[in-house]
Amino acid sequence: MALIQAVRTAIFYLLFLGQTAILAIIVGIIAIIWRRRTAVSWAIANYWRNSNVFMLRWIVGIRTEVEGGETIPPGPCIIAAKHQSDWDIFAILPHTDEKPAYIAKRELIDIPFFGWAAQSIDTISIDRSLGAGAIPTMLAEAKAKVARGCRIVIYPEGTRKAPLADPDYRQGIVRMYEALGVPVIPVALNSGLYWGRNSLVMWPGTARARFLPAIMPGLPAAEFADRLKTLIESETTRLIAEAVAAGIARPLSADFRARLAAATQVAGV
C-alpha cells in the first residue's frame, strides 16, 4: 500500500508542480502587462484549484469536503484557518467571493513570475525575519485590501502544523482583528492526515474543512484570541477524531492515538 501511494504521490507532485510553474509564468506575464487583478488571472487561479482537487481525487485518492462556507457573512472578512497542507488553499479559495487576499511569506513573493502572479491577485506579503516588526506593514496592506472588498485569508500559526501538534497562534491575527473591524471566520480542517507536511507519501481519504460561525468585531483582544484558538483547535480535533474513528489508510502510531485520546478529552468531543 505504501509503495503504491508513494508512486501516486510522485505522479501527483510532478503534475502539480509542473502545472503550477506554467500557470505562474502565464499569470506573471499578465501581471507585468496589466499590474492588477484581471478576469483572466482569476479564471486561471480557479482552474489551478479545480484541477488540483481533481488530481488529488483521481491520482492520490484524496476527496475534498468543505462545510459551512454558506454561513460566511457578505462583504469583507478575515478567514483564519488551521494550516496543515497545501490542500487548505484549495478548500478556502472558492469561499473568498472572488476577492481573496492571502497572507504569504515574503520568500514566495520574491520568486520570479510566481511572486508577480501572487501580487496580481492581492496577496499580502510578510517578512517573517522581522518578527513583530512586520505587523505594521501587514496591517496597512490588509486595510487597503479590505477597502477594496477583499476577504483576507490568514493562517494564525504562520506555517503548516502536523495534526495534533501543539498550537502556536501568533499576534498578527489579533492585531488584524483589532485594526480591521470585520468579522473573523475560523476554519478547522484535518488535511494533514492525508497530505502531511514534508511527507513523501500522501494517503487516500476525505480531507475535510469546516467554516465555523463568525467572530464579530468588538471583543477584547485576549477574549478574541482565546475564542479563536478554542474554536479552531476543538473543531480540528473533532474532524481528526471522526476520520480516525471511520478508519483511514494512513498508519497511525500508538503515540498519535494516545495524543488524540487526550486531545478529544480536553476538547470534549
C-alpha positions as CSV (number, residue, x, y, z in Angstrom):
1,M,0.0,0.0,0.0
2,A,2.7,2.5,1.0
3,L,4.7,1.8,-2.2
4,I,1.7,2.3,-4.4
5,Q,0.8,5.5,-2.6
6,A,4.4,6.7,-3.0
7,V,4.2,6.2,-6.7
8,R,0.8,8.0,-6.9
9,T,2.2,10.8,-4.8
10,A,5.2,11.2,-7.1
11,I,2.9,11.4,-10.2
12,F,0.8,14.0,-8.5
13,Y,3.7,16.2,-7.5
14,L,5.1,16.0,-11.0
15,L,1.9,17.3,-12.5
16,F,1.1,19.7,-9.6
17,L,4.5,21.4,-9.6
18,G,4.8,21.4,-13.4
19,Q,1.3,22.9,-13.9
20,T,1.9,25.5,-11.1
21,A,5.1,26.7,-12.7
22,I,3.5,27.0,-16.1
23,L,0.4,28.9,-14.8
24,A,2.5,31.1,-12.6
25,I,4.5,32.2,-15.7
26,I,1.3,33.0,-17.6
27,V,-0.3,34.9,-14.8
28,G,3.0,36.6,-14.0
29,I,3.3,37.9,-17.6
30,I,-0.3,39.1,-17.4
31,A,0.6,40.9,-14.1
32,I,3.5,42.6,-15.7
33,I,1.3,43.9,-18.5
34,W,-1.8,45.0,-16.5
35,R,-0.4,45.2,-12.9
36,R,-3.8,44.4,-11.4
37,R,-6.3,41.6,-10.9
38,T,-7.9,40.5,-14.2
39,A,-10.8,38.2,-15.0
40,V,-8.2,36.0,-16.8
41,S,-6.0,35.8,-13.8
42,W,-8.9,34.8,-11.6
43,A,-10.1,32.2,-14.1
44,I,-6.6,30.7,-14.2
45,A,-6.5,30.6,-10.4
46,N,-9.8,28.8,-10.3
47,Y,-8.7,26.3,-13.0
48,W,-5.5,25.7,-10.9
49,R,-7.6,25.0,-7.8
50,N,-10.1,22.8,-9.5
51,S,-7.5,20.8,-11.5
52,N,-5.5,20.1,-8.4
53,V,-8.6,18.9,-6.5
54,F,-9.4,16.6,-9.5
55,M,-5.8,15.2,-9.5
56,L,-5.9,14.6,-5.8
57,R,-9.1,12.7,-6.1
58,W,-8.2,10.5,-9.1
59,I,-4.4,10.1,-8.7
60,V,-3.9,10.1,-4.9
61,G,-7.4,9.2,-3.7
62,I,-7.9,12.3,-1.6
63,R,-11.5,13.6,-1.7
64,T,-12.4,17.1,-0.8
65,E,-15.3,18.1,1.5
66,V,-15.9,21.6,2.7
67,E,-18.8,22.6,5.1
68,G,-20.2,25.9,6.3
69,G,-19.0,28.2,3.6
70,E,-22.6,29.4,3.1
71,T,-22.6,30.9,6.6
72,I,-19.9,33.5,5.8
73,P,-21.5,37.0,6.1
74,P,-21.4,39.1,2.9
75,G,-18.6,41.5,2.4
76,P,-15.0,41.8,3.6
77,C,-13.9,39.5,6.4
78,I,-10.9,37.7,7.7
79,I,-10.7,33.9,7.1
80,A,-8.5,32.5,9.9
81,A,-7.7,28.8,9.1
82,K,-5.8,26.0,10.6
83,H,-2.9,25.1,8.2
84,Q,-1.8,21.5,7.7
85,S,-1.1,21.2,4.0
86,D,-1.4,22.9,0.6
87,W,-4.8,21.4,0.3
88,D,-6.0,24.1,2.6
89,I,-5.6,26.7,-0.2
90,F,-7.9,24.7,-2.4
91,A,-10.6,24.3,0.3
92,I,-10.7,28.0,1.1
93,L,-10.4,29.7,-2.4
94,P,-14.0,29.1,-3.6
95,H,-15.3,30.9,-0.5
96,T,-13.4,34.2,-0.9
97,D,-16.1,35.9,-3.0
98,E,-13.6,36.1,-5.9
99,K,-11.6,38.6,-4.0
100,P,-9.0,36.7,-1.9
101,A,-6.1,38.3,-0.3
102,Y,-3.8,35.6,1.1
103,I,-1.1,36.4,3.7
104,A,2.1,34.8,2.3
105,K,5.7,34.8,3.4
106,R,8.0,37.2,1.6
107,E,10.2,34.4,0.2
108,L,7.3,33.3,-2.0
109,I,6.7,36.8,-3.4
110,D,10.4,37.1,-4.3
111,I,10.1,34.1,-6.7
112,P,10.0,35.5,-10.3
113,F,6.7,35.0,-12.1
114,F,5.1,33.2,-9.1
115,G,5.6,36.3,-6.9
116,W,4.3,38.6,-9.7
117,A,1.3,36.3,-10.1
118,A,0.6,36.3,-6.4
119,Q,0.7,40.1,-6.1
120,S,-1.7,40.4,-9.0
121,I,-4.4,38.6,-7.0
122,D,-3.9,40.8,-3.9
123,T,-1.5,38.6,-1.9
124,I,-0.2,40.4,1.2
125,S,3.5,39.6,1.8
126,I,5.0,39.4,5.3
127,D,8.7,39.3,6.1
128,R,8.9,36.8,8.9
129,S,12.5,37.7,9.7
130,L,11.3,40.9,11.1
131,G,9.1,39.2,13.7
132,A,6.6,41.6,15.3
133,G,8.2,44.4,13.3
134,A,6.4,43.1,10.1
135,I,3.0,43.6,11.6
136,P,2.5,47.4,10.8
137,T,3.2,46.9,7.1
138,M,0.9,43.8,7.0
139,L,-1.9,45.8,8.7
140,A,-1.5,48.7,6.3
141,E,-1.8,46.3,3.3
142,A,-4.7,44.5,4.8
143,K,-6.6,47.7,5.4
144,A,-6.2,48.6,1.7
145,K,-7.4,45.2,0.6
146,V,-10.5,45.3,2.9
147,A,-11.3,48.7,1.5
148,R,-11.3,47.1,-2.0
149,G,-13.8,44.4,-0.7
150,C,-11.3,41.6,-0.3
151,R,-11.5,38.6,2.1
152,I,-8.2,38.3,3.9
153,V,-7.0,34.7,4.3
154,I,-4.5,34.1,7.1
155,Y,-3.1,31.1,8.9
156,P,-2.8,32.3,12.5
157,E,0.1,30.0,13.3
158,G,2.1,31.3,10.4
159,T,3.1,27.9,9.0
160,R,1.9,24.3,8.4
161,K,1.4,22.2,11.5
162,A,1.2,18.4,11.8
163,P,-2.2,17.1,13.1
164,L,-2.3,17.4,16.9
165,A,0.9,19.4,17.1
166,D,1.0,22.0,19.9
167,P,-0.8,25.1,18.7
168,D,1.2,28.3,18.3
169,Y,-1.1,31.2,17.5
170,R,0.8,34.5,16.6
171,Q,-0.2,38.0,17.5
172,G,-0.7,39.0,13.8
173,I,-4.3,37.7,13.7
174,V,-5.2,39.6,17.0
175,R,-3.7,42.8,15.7
176,M,-5.6,42.4,12.4
177,Y,-8.9,41.7,14.2
178,E,-8.5,44.9,16.3
179,A,-7.4,47.1,13.3
180,L,-9.8,46.0,10.5
181,G,-13.1,45.8,12.3
182,V,-14.5,43.0,10.2
183,P,-15.8,39.5,11.1
184,V,-13.3,36.7,11.6
185,I,-14.3,33.3,10.2
186,P,-12.5,30.4,11.9
187,V,-11.8,27.3,9.8
188,A,-10.9,23.9,11.2
189,L,-9.6,21.1,9.0
190,N,-7.9,17.7,9.0
191,S,-5.9,17.7,5.7
192,G,-2.7,16.8,7.4
193,L,-3.9,13.3,8.0
194,Y,-3.7,12.7,4.2
195,W,-1.2,15.3,2.9
196,G,1.3,15.7,5.7
197,R,3.9,18.4,6.0
198,N,7.1,17.3,4.2
199,S,5.6,13.8,3.8
200,L,6.9,11.7,0.9
201,V,3.6,9.7,0.8
202,M,0.0,11.1,0.5
203,W,-2.7,8.9,1.8
204,P,-6.3,8.3,0.4
205,G,-9.3,9.5,2.3
206,T,-11.6,12.5,2.7
207,A,-9.9,15.8,3.7
208,R,-12.4,18.0,5.4
209,A,-12.6,21.7,6.2
210,R,-15.3,23.3,8.3
211,F,-16.1,27.0,8.3
212,L,-17.3,28.0,11.8
213,P,-19.6,30.8,12.9
214,A,-18.1,34.3,12.6
215,I,-16.5,36.1,15.5
216,M,-17.8,39.6,15.2
217,P,-15.7,42.6,15.8
218,G,-15.6,44.4,19.2
219,L,-14.3,41.7,21.6
220,P,-11.3,42.5,23.9
221,A,-8.1,41.2,22.3
222,A,-7.5,38.5,24.9
223,E,-11.0,37.2,24.7
224,F,-10.9,37.1,20.9
225,A,-7.6,35.2,20.9
226,D,-8.9,32.6,23.3
227,R,-12.1,32.1,21.5
228,L,-10.4,31.8,18.1
229,K,-7.9,29.2,19.3
230,T,-10.6,27.2,21.2
231,L,-12.9,27.1,18.3
232,I,-10.3,26.1,15.7
233,E,-8.5,23.6,17.9
234,S,-11.6,21.8,19.3
235,E,-13.2,21.5,15.9
236,T,-10.0,20.4,14.2
237,T,-9.7,17.7,16.9
238,R,-13.3,16.7,16.2
239,L,-12.6,16.3,12.5
240,I,-9.4,14.3,13.1
241,A,-11.2,12.0,15.6
242,E,-14.1,11.4,13.2
243,A,-11.7,10.5,10.4
244,V,-9.8,8.1,12.6
245,A,-12.9,6.5,14.0
246,A,-14.2,5.9,10.5
247,G,-10.9,4.3,9.6
248,I,-8.1,5.8,7.5
249,A,-5.4,4.2,5.3
250,R,-2.5,6.1,6.9
251,P,-0.7,4.1,9.6
252,L,-1.0,5.8,13.0
253,S,1.5,5.3,15.8
254,A,0.5,4.4,19.3
255,D,1.7,7.8,20.4
256,F,-0.5,9.6,17.9
257,R,-3.5,7.6,19.1
258,A,-2.7,8.5,22.7
259,R,-2.4,12.2,21.9
260,L,-5.7,12.0,20.0
261,A,-7.4,10.4,23.0
262,A,-6.1,13.2,25.3
263,A,-7.0,15.9,22.8
264,T,-10.5,14.7,22.4
265,Q,-11.0,14.6,26.2
266,V,-9.8,18.2,26.5
267,A,-11.9,19.4,23.6
268,G,-14.9,17.4,24.9
269,V,-15.5,15.7,21.6
